[in-house]
Amino acid sequence: MAVVPSVLLRVFDDPLEARSVLARSRIAAQGPLPDAVRASIRATFGADLSPEEVVHRVIADVRERGDEALRHYARSFDGAEPEDLLVPAEEIARAPERIAPEVRAALETSADRIRSFHERSRRQTWIDFSSGHGLGQVMVPIHRVGVYAPGGRAAYPSTVLMAAVPARVAGVEEVVLASPPQRDGAQNQAVLAAAAIAGVDRVYRVGGAQAIAALAYGTETVEKVDKIVGPGNIFVVLAKQAVAGQVGIDGIPGPTETIVIADDAANPSWAAADMIAQAEHDPLAQSVLVCLSRKFADSVLAELDRLLGEAPRADVVRESFQRRGAIVIVEGITEAIAFANDHAPEHVCLAMANPWDYLASIRNAGGIFVGEGSVEALGDYTAGPSHIMPTGGTARFASALSLDDFIKVVPLFAYDAKQEEAAARAAIALAHAEGLSGHAAAIAARLEDTKDGTR
């Protein structure tokens, strides 16, 4: 049998079986809604709607009723009665003073490191006149960006920094934040402090699909944006999909996930701690260990059992392990990396001897953590790169949030009347081949005028 029983999570000695099970777990992550959420949907809409149907109705309602719809869904979904959908500027400015000094210092440290990292990755406008004509690219920042920060199971001020700071470095003129209010109608002070530190211009007390709709189409209070970035629950994700094209989006975020690749010399306690750190995010988070022996797998299982005995979020971790976690035993590092590339997770951690020797083999990962000392949890907070990374296998074609998400690359053409004749003749031939005689005539006119000296 390929699956070996375990109290905490499944252990596979057949990588092919593990791939199949983990692929199915991604589909299962989009499964039935919790009973409490379904009850809220019935109470709000008078019917047992699917998430897609909920999002469709919410977006249509926000487009039609604007702020009135936003207040309605704040009452229905968040149990809140916000007095003002727009957080006063002075409340944002005071927020850093209202949180613990050590938290404020940590947010400032994180912002500085994120800013420094993205400053180094800045792309430059360039124009090349070496051929006698100017060709190049102009980097144009997006004008207004909306950041979404979740506020359901927990508030994440780090996410505000990870999205808003790169936007500012990129030169975005206006950065706004939408985040759901607490039941008393107020905002989480750490989230507001992060907004102040990151230089966010406005904060809206709006969450869920209604926030995405407001950012995409605008309301009396919420100004429409050009792009929406940031993670959220299934309703936020579906709303981002629905408005894509009306506005830009950074991607379709899913549950967070990590693969730890470990050899037999790795520290089983560290590997266990990394798996717990990933799983405590959410019951749908995914922690996978790919290792080389049953002995090491057993050592990690023992450490997991020990560490969970004192973990504050042990219930969340255990549910995550049972629903989507796994240990996969393979024959060597090459097979382990092939497994990771096939799964294309958000994070790949290389807990092995000589990890740099294998770096070039990792093709599909949102982020790569090289060596046992490169704990993934550090990347969530203060390493520098954004922790908003592709999930659900999209690392096959997508990248972590970066300056490129906030910049338009506009090609520049600086040909004059005395243009390069070879290029012009080739363009005329292609225009005729495509039946676009007007294109050909526009180019030919310049050539003829240049030849007879009229220009």
C-alpha positions as CSV (number, residue, x, y, z in Angstrom):
1,M,0.0,0.0,0.0
2,A,1.4,3.4,-1.0
3,V,-0.1,5.3,2.0
4,V,1.3,4.5,5.4
5,P,-1.1,5.3,8.3
6,S,-0.2,8.2,10.6
7,V,-2.0,9.9,13.4
8,L,-1.1,13.4,12.1
9,L,-0.8,13.2,8.3
10,R,-0.4,10.7,5.5
11,V,2.9,9.2,4.6
12,F,3.5,8.1,1.0
13,D,6.2,5.8,-0.2
14,D,4.9,6.1,-3.8
15,P,5.5,9.6,-5.2
16,L,3.0,9.0,-8.1
17,E,0.2,8.3,-5.6
18,A,1.2,11.3,-3.6
19,R,1.0,13.5,-6.6
20,S,-2.5,12.3,-7.4
21,V,-3.7,12.8,-3.8
22,L,-2.2,16.2,-3.5
23,A,-3.7,17.3,-6.8
24,R,-7.1,16.2,-5.6
25,S,-6.5,18.1,-2.4
26,R,-6.2,21.3,-4.4
27,I,-9.7,20.7,-5.8
28,A,-11.0,19.8,-2.4
29,A,-9.8,23.1,-1.1
30,Q,-12.5,24.7,-3.2
31,G,-15.1,22.4,-1.6
32,P,-18.3,23.0,0.4
33,L,-18.6,26.1,2.5
34,P,-18.7,25.9,6.3
35,D,-22.2,25.7,7.7
36,A,-22.0,29.1,9.4
37,V,-21.1,30.7,6.1
38,R,-24.0,29.0,4.3
39,A,-26.4,30.1,7.0
40,S,-25.2,33.7,6.6
41,I,-25.8,33.4,2.8
42,R,-29.3,32.1,3.3
43,A,-30.0,34.9,5.8
44,T,-28.7,37.6,3.4
45,F,-30.1,36.4,0.1
46,G,-33.0,34.1,1.1
47,A,-31.5,31.2,-0.8
48,D,-28.7,28.6,-0.5
49,L,-26.4,30.2,-3.2
50,S,-23.0,29.0,-4.4
51,P,-20.0,31.2,-3.9
52,E,-20.1,32.2,-7.6
53,E,-23.7,33.2,-7.3
54,V,-23.1,35.2,-4.2
55,V,-20.2,37.1,-5.8
56,H,-22.3,37.8,-9.0
57,R,-25.2,39.2,-6.8
58,V,-22.8,41.3,-4.6
59,I,-21.0,42.8,-7.6
60,A,-24.3,43.7,-9.3
61,D,-25.7,45.2,-6.1
62,V,-22.6,47.3,-5.4
63,R,-22.6,48.6,-9.0
64,E,-26.3,49.6,-8.6
65,R,-26.5,50.8,-5.0
66,G,-22.9,51.9,-4.2
67,D,-22.3,52.8,-0.6
68,E,-25.8,51.6,0.5
69,A,-24.8,48.0,-0.7
70,L,-21.5,48.2,1.1
71,R,-23.2,49.1,4.4
72,H,-25.7,46.3,3.8
73,Y,-23.1,43.6,3.4
74,A,-21.0,45.0,6.3
75,R,-24.0,44.3,8.5
76,S,-24.8,40.9,6.9
77,F,-21.4,39.4,6.6
78,D,-19.2,41.3,9.1
79,G,-21.8,42.0,11.7
80,A,-20.6,45.6,11.7
81,E,-22.2,49.0,11.4
82,P,-19.3,51.3,10.3
83,E,-20.2,55.0,10.8
84,D,-18.0,56.0,7.9
85,L,-16.7,53.8,5.1
86,L,-13.6,56.0,4.8
87,V,-11.2,55.8,7.8
88,P,-10.4,59.4,8.8
89,A,-6.8,60.4,7.9
90,E,-6.0,61.4,11.5
91,E,-7.0,57.9,12.7
92,I,-4.5,56.3,10.3
93,A,-1.8,58.8,11.3
94,R,-2.3,58.0,15.1
95,A,-2.4,54.2,14.6
96,P,1.3,53.6,15.0
97,E,1.2,55.2,18.4
98,R,-1.7,53.0,19.5
99,I,0.0,49.7,19.1
100,A,2.7,48.1,21.2
101,P,6.1,49.8,20.6
102,E,7.8,46.5,19.7
103,V,5.1,45.8,17.0
104,R,5.5,49.3,15.6
105,A,9.3,48.8,15.5
106,A,8.9,45.4,13.8
107,L,6.5,46.9,11.1
108,E,9.1,49.7,10.4
109,T,11.9,47.2,10.1
110,S,9.9,45.0,7.8
111,A,8.9,48.1,5.7
112,D,12.5,49.2,5.4
113,R,13.7,45.7,4.3
114,I,10.9,45.4,1.8
115,R,11.6,48.8,0.4
116,S,15.4,48.1,0.1
117,F,14.8,44.8,-1.7
118,H,12.4,46.3,-4.3
119,E,14.6,49.4,-4.8
120,R,17.3,47.0,-6.1
121,S,14.9,45.3,-8.5
122,R,13.7,48.6,-10.2
123,R,13.5,48.5,-14.0
124,Q,14.7,51.5,-15.9
125,T,13.4,53.4,-18.9
126,W,15.8,53.0,-21.8
127,I,16.1,54.5,-25.3
128,D,18.6,53.3,-27.9
129,F,19.7,55.6,-30.7
130,S,22.6,53.5,-31.9
131,S,20.9,52.6,-35.2
132,G,20.2,56.3,-35.8
133,H,16.6,56.0,-34.7
134,G,15.2,55.8,-31.2
135,L,13.6,52.6,-29.9
136,G,13.1,51.9,-26.3
137,Q,10.7,51.2,-23.4
138,V,9.2,53.7,-21.0
139,M,8.3,52.5,-17.5
140,V,5.0,54.1,-16.5
141,P,3.7,53.5,-12.9
142,I,0.0,52.5,-12.6
143,H,-1.9,55.6,-11.3
144,R,-4.1,54.1,-8.6
145,V,-3.8,50.7,-6.9
146,G,-6.1,49.1,-4.4
147,V,-4.7,46.7,-1.8
148,Y,-6.9,44.2,-0.2
149,A,-6.0,43.0,3.3
150,P,-8.0,40.1,4.9
151,G,-9.6,40.5,8.3
152,G,-11.4,37.2,8.8
153,R,-9.6,34.6,11.0
154,A,-6.9,37.0,11.7
155,A,-5.7,40.5,10.6
156,Y,-2.4,40.6,8.6
157,P,-0.6,44.0,8.8
158,S,2.3,42.3,7.1
159,T,0.3,41.8,4.0
160,V,-0.4,45.6,3.8
161,L,3.4,46.2,3.8
162,M,4.1,43.4,1.3
163,A,1.7,45.1,-1.2
164,A,1.8,48.8,-0.5
165,V,5.5,49.3,-0.1
166,P,6.4,47.8,-3.5
167,A,3.7,49.9,-5.1
168,R,5.2,53.0,-3.6
169,V,8.7,52.0,-4.7
170,A,7.3,51.5,-8.2
171,G,6.0,55.1,-8.2
172,V,2.2,54.4,-7.9
173,E,0.6,57.8,-7.3
174,E,-2.3,56.6,-5.2
175,V,-2.4,53.5,-3.0
176,V,-5.6,52.7,-1.2
177,L,-6.5,49.9,1.2
178,A,-9.7,48.0,1.7
179,S,-10.1,45.8,4.8
180,P,-13.2,44.6,6.6
181,P,-14.2,46.3,9.8
182,Q,-14.4,44.6,13.2
183,R,-17.8,44.1,14.7
184,D,-17.6,47.4,16.5
185,G,-17.1,49.1,13.1
186,A,-13.5,50.0,13.9
187,Q,-10.4,48.8,12.0
188,N,-7.6,46.7,13.4
189,Q,-5.0,49.2,14.7
190,A,-2.0,47.1,13.5
191,V,-3.4,47.1,10.0
192,L,-3.9,50.9,10.2
193,A,-0.4,51.3,11.5
194,A,1.0,49.3,8.6
195,A,-1.0,51.5,6.2
196,A,0.5,54.6,7.8
197,I,4.0,53.2,7.7
198,A,3.6,52.1,4.1
199,G,2.3,55.5,3.0
200,V,-1.2,54.3,2.0
201,D,-3.4,57.3,1.0
202,R,-6.8,56.1,2.0
203,V,-8.3,53.2,4.0
204,Y,-11.8,51.9,3.4
205,R,-13.8,49.9,6.0
206,V,-15.0,47.4,3.4
207,G,-14.3,43.7,3.1
208,G,-15.2,40.7,1.0
209,A,-16.5,40.6,-2.6
210,Q,-18.1,43.9,-2.0
211,A,-14.7,45.6,-1.4
212,I,-13.4,44.2,-4.7
213,A,-16.5,45.4,-6.6
214,A,-16.2,48.9,-5.0
215,L,-12.5,49.1,-6.0
216,A,-13.3,47.9,-9.5
217,Y,-16.3,50.1,-10.3
218,G,-16.3,52.8,-7.7
219,T,-19.0,54.1,-5.3
220,E,-19.9,57.4,-3.8
221,T,-17.0,56.9,-1.3
222,V,-14.7,54.4,-2.9
223,E,-12.8,55.7,-5.9
224,K,-12.3,53.1,-8.6
225,V,-8.7,51.8,-9.0
226,D,-6.6,50.6,-12.0
227,K,-5.4,47.4,-10.3
228,I,-6.3,45.3,-7.3
229,V,-3.7,43.3,-5.4
230,G,-3.7,41.1,-2.2
231,P,-5.1,37.8,-0.9
232,G,-8.5,37.0,0.4
233,N,-11.1,34.2,1.0
234,I,-13.0,32.4,-1.7
235,F,-15.4,35.3,-2.2
236,V,-12.6,37.8,-2.7
237,V,-10.8,35.4,-5.1
238,L,-14.0,34.9,-7.2
239,A,-14.7,38.6,-7.2
240,K,-11.2,39.4,-8.4
241,Q,-11.7,36.8,-11.2
242,A,-15.0,38.5,-12.1
243,V,-13.7,42.0,-12.3
244,A,-10.4,41.1,-14.1
245,G,-10.4,43.1,-17.4
246,Q,-12.3,46.0,-15.8
247,V,-9.2,46.4,-13.6
248,G,-5.9,44.6,-13.4
249,I,-5.4,41.9,-10.8
250,D,-2.2,40.4,-9.4
251,G,-3.4,36.8,-9.6
252,I,-5.9,34.3,-8.1
253,P,-4.6,33.6,-4.6
254,G,-5.4,30.2,-2.9
255,P,-4.5,28.6,0.3
256,T,-0.9,28.9,1.3
257,E,1.5,26.0,0.7
258,T,5.0,24.8,1.3
259,I,7.1,21.8,0.3
260,V,10.1,21.1,2.5
261,I,12.8,19.0,0.7
262,A,15.0,17.4,3.3
263,D,17.9,14.9,3.2
264,D,18.7,12.6,6.1
265,A,21.2,15.0,7.6
266,A,18.5,17.7,8.1
267,N,17.2,18.7,11.5
268,P,13.9,16.9,12.0
269,S,12.8,19.5,14.6
270,W,13.3,22.4,12.3
271,A,11.5,20.6,9.5
272,A,8.6,19.9,11.9
273,A,8.5,23.5,13.0
274,D,8.4,24.7,9.4
275,M,5.5,22.5,8.7
276,I,3.6,23.7,11.7
277,A,4.3,27.3,10.8
278,Q,2.7,26.8,7.4
279,A,-0.3,24.8,8.6
280,E,-1.3,27.3,11.4
281,H,-2.3,29.8,8.7
282,D,-5.6,28.0,7.9
283,P,-7.2,24.6,7.9
284,L,-6.7,24.6,4.1
285,A,-3.0,25.5,4.2
286,Q,-0.7,22.8,2.9
287,S,2.5,21.5,4.4
288,V,4.4,18.8,2.6
289,L,7.7,17.1,3.5
290,V,9.6,15.3,0.8
291,C,12.4,13.2,2.4
292,L,14.7,10.3,1.6
293,S,13.9,7.7,4.3
294,R,11.2,6.4,6.6
295,K,13.6,6.9,9.5
296,F,13.7,10.6,8.9
297,A,9.9,10.7,8.3
298,D,9.4,9.1,11.7
299,S,11.7,11.5,13.3
300,V,9.7,14.4,11.9
301,L,6.4,12.9,13.0
302,A,7.7,12.5,16.5
303,E,8.8,16.2,16.5
304,L,5.4,17.2,15.2
305,D,3.7,15.4,18.0
306,R,5.9,17.0,20.6
307,L,5.7,20.5,19.2
308,L,1.9,20.4,18.8
309,G,1.5,19.7,22.5
310,E,2.5,23.3,23.1
311,A,1.2,25.0,20.0
312,P,-1.5,27.6,20.5
313,R,-3.1,26.9,17.1
314,A,-2.7,23.1,17.4
315,D,-6.4,22.5,16.3
316,V,-5.9,24.5,13.1
317,V,-2.6,22.7,12.4
318,R,-4.0,19.2,12.9
319,E,-7.0,19.9,10.6
320,S,-4.6,21.3,8.0
321,F,-2.4,18.2,8.2
322,Q,-5.3,15.8,8.0
323,R,-7.0,17.6,5.1
324,R,-4.0,18.5,2.9
325,G,-0.7,17.6,4.5
326,A,1.7,14.8,3.6
327,I,5.1,13.3,3.9
328,V,6.4,11.8,0.7
329,I,9.4,9.4,0.7
330,V,11.5,9.4,-2.5
331,E,14.8,7.8,-3.5
332,G,16.9,10.9,-3.9
333,I,17.1,14.6,-4.1
334,T,16.7,14.6,-7.9
335,E,13.3,12.8,-7.5
336,A,12.4,15.1,-4.7
337,I,13.0,18.2,-6.9
338,A,11.0,16.6,-9.8
339,F,8.1,16.1,-7.3
340,A,8.3,19.8,-6.2
341,N,8.4,21.0,-9.8
342,D,5.4,19.0,-10.7
343,H,3.4,20.3,-7.7
344,A,4.6,23.9,-8.3
345,P,4.0,25.2,-4.7
346,E,4.1,28.6,-3.3
347,H,7.2,27.9,-1.2
348,V,10.0,25.4,-1.7
349,C,12.5,25.0,1.2
350,L,15.8,23.2,0.5
351,A,16.8,21.6,3.8
352,M,19.8,19.7,2.6
353,A,23.5,19.6,2.3
354,N,24.9,21.8,-0.5
355,P,21.5,23.3,-1.4
356,W,23.0,25.7,-3.9
357,D,24.0,22.7,-6.1
358,Y,20.3,22.1,-6.7
359,L,19.0,25.7,-7.1
360,A,19.1,25.7,-10.9
361,S,16.9,22.6,-10.9
362,I,14.0,24.3,-9.2
363,R,11.7,25.6,-12.0
364,N,8.3,26.0,-10.4
365,A,8.1,27.8,-7.1
366,G,6.7,31.1,-5.8
367,G,9.8,31.5,-3.6
368,I,12.9,29.3,-2.9
369,F,14.4,29.1,0.6
370,V,17.9,27.9,0.3
371,G,19.4,26.0,3.3
372,E,18.0,25.0,6.6
373,G,18.7,28.5,8.1
374,S,16.4,30.1,5.5
375,V,13.2,29.6,7.5
376,E,10.1,30.3,5.4
377,A,8.4,32.2,8.2
378,L,11.1,34.8,8.0
379,G,10.0,35.4,4.4
380,D,6.5,36.1,5.6
381,Y,7.7,39.2,7.5
382,T,11.1,40.7,7.2
383,A,13.3,39.1,4.5
384,G,12.4,41.7,1.9
385,P,10.6,40.0,-1.1
386,S,6.8,40.2,-1.0
387,H,5.1,37.2,0.6
388,I,2.3,37.5,-1.9
389,M,3.2,34.6,-4.1
390,P,1.5,32.3,-6.6
391,T,-0.4,29.3,-5.2
392,G,-2.3,26.3,-6.4
393,G,0.2,25.3,-9.0
394,T,0.3,28.8,-10.7
395,A,4.0,29.0,-9.9
396,R,4.3,27.2,-13.3
397,F,3.7,30.6,-15.0
398,A,3.3,33.3,-12.3
399,S,5.7,35.2,-10.0
400,A,5.7,36.7,-6.6
401,L,4.3,40.3,-6.3
402,S,7.0,42.7,-7.5
403,L,7.5,46.1,-9.0
404,D,6.4,44.6,-12.4
405,D,2.9,44.4,-11.0
406,F,2.7,48.1,-10.6
407,I,4.4,49.3,-13.8
408,K,3.3,49.4,-17.4
409,V,6.0,48.9,-20.0
410,V,5.3,51.2,-22.9
411,P,7.3,50.7,-26.1
412,L,8.7,53.9,-27.6
413,F,9.2,54.6,-31.3
414,A,11.3,57.6,-32.5
415,Y,11.6,57.2,-36.2
416,D,11.7,60.4,-38.3
417,A,11.0,61.0,-42.0
418,K,14.5,59.8,-42.9
419,Q,13.7,56.3,-41.5
420,E,15.6,53.2,-42.2
421,E,14.6,52.2,-45.7
422,A,15.1,48.4,-45.2
423,A,12.7,48.4,-42.3
424,A,10.2,50.5,-44.2
425,R,10.3,48.3,-47.3
426,A,9.8,45.2,-45.2
427,A,6.9,46.8,-43.4
428,I,5.3,47.8,-46.7
429,A,5.6,44.3,-48.0
430,L,4.0,42.8,-44.9
431,A,1.2,45.4,-45.0
432,H,0.3,44.5,-48.5
433,A,0.4,40.8,-47.6
434,E,-2.2,41.4,-44.9
435,G,-4.4,43.5,-47.2
436,L,-3.8,46.7,-45.2
437,S,-3.0,49.1,-48.1
438,G,-3.4,52.2,-45.9
439,H,-0.6,51.0,-43.7
440,A,1.7,50.6,-46.7
441,A,0.7,54.0,-48.1
442,A,1.4,55.7,-44.8
443,I,5.0,54.3,-44.8
444,A,5.6,54.8,-48.5
445,A,4.6,58.5,-48.2
446,R,7.5,59.1,-45.9
447,L,9.9,57.3,-48.2
448,E,8.8,59.2,-51.3
449,D,8.8,62.6,-49.6
450,T,12.2,62.0,-48.2
451,K,13.6,61.0,-51.7
452,D,12.2,64.0,-53.5
453,G,13.5,66.4,-50.8
454,T,10.1,67.6,-49.6
455,R,11.1,66.7,-46.0
